[in-house]
Amino acid sequence: MTFDPLAIITAFGLIFLAELPDKTMFASLAMGTRMRPLYVWFGTSTAFVVHVAIAVGAGSLLGLLPEIAVKLVSAALFAFGAVVLLRSGGDDDEEGGGKTVTGFWPVYTTAFMAVFISEWGDLTQITTANLAASNGWLPTAIGSALALMSVSALALLAGRFIAQRVPLKTVQRVGALCMTGLAIWTLVEALTL
């Protein structure tokens, strides 16, 4: 196997562009407005690295996963996230309603699971598997992982920027609306398979 820097750049560029409009980028943005962004980034990055490893290690097995089941579970998790955001914004006092979740493990686990479940069979995972087959597993893994982690970081920075300038209740409602939209989007994807 040869190590090709051009393969890293190719994987980074393709995966970065494919992930920008993806639902996990929007989920990261929503989580970043409500939770500690660095903890969310660790969770999403770990999930992305696991998916990259799976894609490059067993890309040919991805077709065996029951896509409809993955989509339905993902839709349910997005819907659950919307409910949690709406319920946390129920108090009218500024101090009581919507405290930021700060514990490392709860935030990390939430971010990891949200991305881990929703990325199964995703375009970026399939693209990574295809690139690994043609460009080698190591440069593809490096480029893909860096691209996915970069998109997550951008979404979290945008989420933090929004959270500092917009009232928390508005952020929660918009976040819940985004999560509801992602749940519907994923459900439609599952039902049109």
C-alpha positions, 0 to 999 in steps of 0.5 A: 500500500502506498501513502498518497497525500492526494488521496487524503485531499480528495477524501477530505474535499469530497466528504467535507462537501457531502457532509455540509448539508447533511442532517448530522451537521444540523444536529451538531449545530442544535446540540452546540446551542444547548450543550458544551460544544467541546464535549459535543465535538468529542462525541461526534468526532468519536462517532465519525472516527468509528464510522470511518473505520467501519467504512474503510474496514468493511465497506462491502458489508454496508449493503447488508444493514437494514437501512429502513430500521436504521432510518426509523431509529434515527428519526425516533432519536431526532423526535426525542431530541425535539421533545427534550428541547421543548420540555427544557424550555418550559419555565418562564424564569431566566435562571430555571428554564434551559440550563446547559447540560455540562457533564462530560459523559452525558453530553459525549454519550448524547452526541456520540449516539446521535451521530453514530446511529444517524450515519449508518448507510449515509452518503459520506459513509458509502463514499468513504467505503468507495474511496477506500477501495480505490485510493487506499484505506489509510489516506481515505480514513485520514481525509474522511475523518478530518473532513467530518470532524471539521464540519462538526466543529464548524457547526458547533462554532455556529451553534455557540455564536447563535446561543450567545446572541439569541435568547435561550427560549428562542434557541430551544424552540428553533432547535426543537423545530430543526430536530422535528424537521430532521425526524420528518426528513429521516422518516420520509427517507425511511418510507421511500426506500 
